[in-house]
Every structure is written in structure tokens, then in C-alpha cells.
């Protein structure tokens, strides 16, 4: 049988108040099961949940609350007592001495149920305490494992969701980059074609100008050649006049003299050269844009591959998390079987057994319905 440490009841009560919130509640249920525990056990469960909420630092592993937090506790459960009344009453019975700032739930229970604190300090806790503690240990392991598995499963699910979103985004960006790359290549091809066309036109202009100048020079030379006859010279001059009048170069519209014609041809040549230069710059810019588009597409492709890998890893993690949960289901069944075995034996601490059964019920909320789980309302 479990006993509290202490040479007298006062010291034993102090030992009880050093136990966790849950342990104090279960101790009271064990000791007063027939009088109050069986009737109010579910309220004690609610007490535990509220204590866990109010104890901001230790949660359910704490053992006491400050006065303000305990006031909030009492108000939540619509208790008419005040902390001051409770403290005065316990001090008058010898349960507490001096100025007590922190308040354990045992003090509240003593005052609420008007029980003898000496009896609480020595309340029986069952004859098979070792087996009960082993059952509680198994249950605690399962609960902790369930929480960890649930956290891991949730993290894996979130990671998978994020990885899938990143993958979809990277695929969209890659497709967009590929489209820009194709567009840049098309524009580059168009610019190159325009450049080639202008270069060809410029080359043709140079050829026509060179042929024209050569013909004019030849006719001029022949028209001024004193070594030939007058008829030959006049024929060359007439032909020169005809050539100058015909204006065979398409880029010149009106030339009166050979000098004017040459100047016009030079101007046309400069215009064509400038156009070719602009076309070349445009082609180079298109090439640079195409290169940047290719780089962007490559980066997008790499991002897409990384996102696919991340999604695969997240999928594997999610599968492992689900496998871990399956193992937890098996351990829960083992804990339940051991609990039923201990429960069937005489001399049990009824409060502790009820509490473990309640915890098993809560643990089943983690189970899928196909395995006997349920949905919390």
C-alpha cells in the first residue's frame, strides 16, 4: 500500500501537496471513492484539464497555483468559496501553518468536501499499487508516443503539402520560363533574318555602286582618250551621258551629275549600314535575352527537380509517420489488455483505475474509427 513520506500527518499532507495536480486528484479519488469519487470523478477530470491550462509553466506536471490563478479556477467552476476562506479554514484545522502563497488542489478539495485532512494524508491507495503503477507507466508511454506520432504525422503532412505546392509552383515557373525561352529564340531568329536581309541589301548596293562607278570611270576615260579617234571618244561621251541619265541604282532617285549620283549612293550606303548596325544590335540583344531565358529555364528546371525530391522525401516521412502510428495502435491495445488484467484483480485503487480508463478513452481519440477510435465533439 502506498504511503506518503513524513513523520506525522502534517508532513504527509505536505508530501501529498508536492505531487502533481493529477496525482493529488487521483489520491483523493482513491481515498474517498465511495463517498465522492464515483459520483464526481468526471468533474475531477475537468479539474485536471483546467489546472493544466492555468499552470502556464508546468501544466499538469505542476503541483500548485498562485492565488490569482486559483481564483480563476474557482470562478470557472462556479465555486462560492474564496481562497481566503479556504486558507482560514485549513489554518484553523492545522492543515496549513503561516502565510501560504501557493495553493495545491488538495487544499481546495479538503475545504470543498469538508474531509478530515488527517484521513486524506493516510488514505488507502489500493493493495496492488505496483501493478497499477505499471499499468499507468504503460499508458503514459502510449500517450506520449501517440502525441509524438501525431506531431510527426502532422509535420509530415504539412511538409508534404508545402512540397507539393512548391513543386506545382516550380513546374509553372519552369513552363513560363520555357515559353519565354522559345519566344526569345523566335525573336532572335527574326532579328537575325532581318540583319541578314539588310546585309544582303547593303552588299548588293555596294556591288551596284562599284559597277556603276567602274562604268562611269571607263566611259570618262574613253571619252577623254586622245589616242583614239573623235568618233570613238564622242561615242563614249554619249554613252556616259546616257548612263548618267538612266540612274540605274535603285537607292538614288535623281542625279544630275556623276558627283551628285555618287553622294546619293554614299548616303544610301550609310543609311543601309546604319540599319544593318541597328539590326545587328537588335539581334545581339535578342541573343542575350535568349541566353537569359535559357538560364531562367534551367534554374526553374532545377527548382522543379528539387521540389520533386522534397515532395518524395515528405511522402516517405508521411509514410513513416503513419507506420509509427500503427505501432502506437498496437501498444495501446497491449496497454488496454494489461489494464483489464489489473482491473479484474481485487484490492484495486478505484480512483486510479477510473482515471486510467478515462485516459484510455482519450487515447482512443487518436485512433481511426476503423480501429475503434472516435471523433471528439
URWO-V150717 format. One record per backbone hydrogen bond with DSSP energy under -1.0 kcal/mol. NH is the residue of the N-H (numbers start at 0). CO is the residue of the C=O. E is the energy in kcal/mol with one decimal. If there is no record, write none. Layout:
nh = {NH;NH}
co = {CO;CO}
e = {E;E}
This chain:
nh = {11;12;13;14;15;16;18;20;23;24;25;26;27;28;29;30;31;35;36;37;39;40;43;44;45;46;47;48;49;50;51;52;53;54;55;58;60;61;64;69;70;71;72;73;74;75;76;77;78;85;86;87;88;89;90;91;92;94;95;102;107;108;109;110;111;112;114;119;120;122;126;131;132;133;134;135;136;137;138;139;140;141;142;143;144;145;146;147;148;149;150;151;152;153;154;155;156;157;158;159;160;161;162;163;164;165;166;167;168;169;170;171;172;173;174;175;176;177;178;179;180;181;182;183;184;185;186;187;188;189;190;191;192;193;194;195;196;197;198;199;200;201;202;203;204;205;206;207;208;209;210;211;212;213;214;215;216;217;218;219;220;221;222;223;227;232;233;234;235;236;237;238;239;240;241;242;243;244;245;246;251;260;261;262;263;264;265;266;267;268;269;270;271;272;273;274;275;276;277;278;279;280;281;282;283;284;285;286;287;288;289;290;291;292;293;294;295;296;297;298;299;300;301;302;303;304;305;306;307;308;309;310;311;312;313;314;315;316;317;318;319;320;321;322;323;324;325;326;327;328;329;330;331;332;333;334;335;336;337;338;339;340;341;342;343;344;352;353;354;355;356;357;358;359;360;361;362;363;364;365;370;371;372}
co = {7;8;9;10;11;12;15;61;19;20;21;22;23;24;25;26;27;31;31;32;35;36;39;40;41;42;43;44;45;46;47;48;49;50;53;54;57;58;102;65;66;67;68;69;70;71;72;74;73;81;82;83;84;85;86;87;88;89;89;64;103;104;105;106;107;108;109;115;116;119;346;127;128;129;130;131;132;133;134;135;136;137;138;139;140;141;142;143;144;145;146;147;148;149;150;151;152;153;154;155;156;157;158;159;160;161;162;163;164;165;166;167;168;169;170;171;172;173;174;175;176;177;178;179;180;181;182;183;184;185;186;187;188;189;190;191;192;193;194;195;196;197;198;199;200;201;202;203;204;205;206;207;208;209;210;211;212;213;214;215;216;217;218;219;224;228;229;230;231;232;233;234;235;236;237;238;239;240;241;242;248;256;257;258;259;260;261;262;263;264;265;266;267;268;269;270;271;272;273;274;275;276;277;278;279;280;281;282;283;284;285;286;287;288;289;290;291;292;293;294;295;296;297;298;299;300;301;302;303;304;305;306;307;308;309;310;311;312;313;314;315;316;317;318;319;320;321;322;323;324;325;326;327;328;329;330;331;332;333;334;335;336;337;338;339;341;348;349;350;351;352;353;354;355;356;357;358;359;361;362;367;368;367}
e = {-2.2;-2.7;-2.0;-2.0;-2.4;-2.3;-1.5;-2.4;-2.5;-2.1;-2.7;-2.3;-2.0;-2.2;-2.7;-2.2;-2.1;-2.8;-3.0;-2.9;-2.9;-1.4;-1.9;-1.8;-1.7;-2.3;-2.2;-1.8;-2.2;-2.8;-2.4;-1.6;-2.5;-2.4;-1.6;-2.0;-1.8;-1.5;-2.5;-2.4;-2.1;-1.9;-2.0;-2.6;-2.5;-2.3;-1.6;-1.4;-2.8;-2.4;-2.7;-2.5;-2.4;-2.4;-2.3;-1.8;-1.2;-2.0;-1.0;-3.3;-1.0;-2.3;-2.4;-1.9;-2.9;-2.5;-1.2;-2.0;-2.3;-1.4;-2.9;-2.1;-2.8;-2.0;-2.5;-2.7;-2.5;-2.4;-2.3;-3.1;-2.3;-2.2;-2.9;-2.7;-2.6;-2.9;-2.4;-2.6;-3.1;-2.9;-2.6;-2.9;-2.8;-2.5;-2.9;-2.8;-2.5;-2.6;-2.8;-2.6;-2.5;-2.7;-2.7;-2.7;-2.0;-2.8;-2.6;-2.6;-2.5;-3.0;-2.5;-2.1;-2.6;-2.6;-2.6;-2.3;-2.7;-2.8;-2.2;-2.4;-2.4;-2.6;-2.4;-2.8;-2.4;-2.2;-2.6;-2.3;-2.5;-2.4;-2.5;-2.8;-2.5;-2.5;-2.5;-2.8;-2.4;-2.5;-2.5;-2.4;-2.3;-2.6;-2.6;-2.4;-2.4;-2.5;-2.3;-2.7;-2.7;-2.6;-2.6;-2.9;-2.8;-2.4;-2.3;-2.7;-2.8;-2.3;-2.8;-2.7;-2.5;-2.6;-2.5;-1.2;-1.2;-2.3;-3.1;-2.4;-2.0;-2.4;-2.7;-2.3;-2.2;-2.4;-2.2;-2.5;-2.6;-1.7;-2.0;-1.2;-1.6;-2.2;-2.3;-2.3;-2.4;-2.3;-2.5;-2.4;-2.5;-2.4;-2.6;-2.7;-2.7;-2.7;-2.8;-2.6;-2.6;-2.5;-2.5;-2.5;-2.4;-2.5;-2.9;-2.4;-2.6;-2.7;-2.4;-2.3;-2.5;-2.7;-2.6;-2.5;-2.6;-2.6;-2.4;-2.5;-2.9;-2.6;-2.5;-2.7;-2.7;-2.3;-2.4;-2.6;-2.5;-2.3;-2.5;-2.6;-2.3;-2.3;-2.6;-2.5;-2.3;-2.6;-2.6;-2.4;-2.3;-2.5;-2.4;-2.2;-2.5;-2.5;-2.2;-2.2;-2.4;-2.0;-1.9;-1.8;-1.9;-2.1;-1.7;-2.1;-2.4;-1.9;-1.8;-2.5;-2.6;-2.2;-2.4;-2.4;-2.5;-1.7;-2.4;-2.9;-1.5;-1.4;-2.4;-2.6;-2.4;-2.4;-2.3;-2.1;-2.3;-2.6;-2.0;-2.1;-2.6;-1.7;-1.4;-1.8;-2.0;-1.6;-2.1}
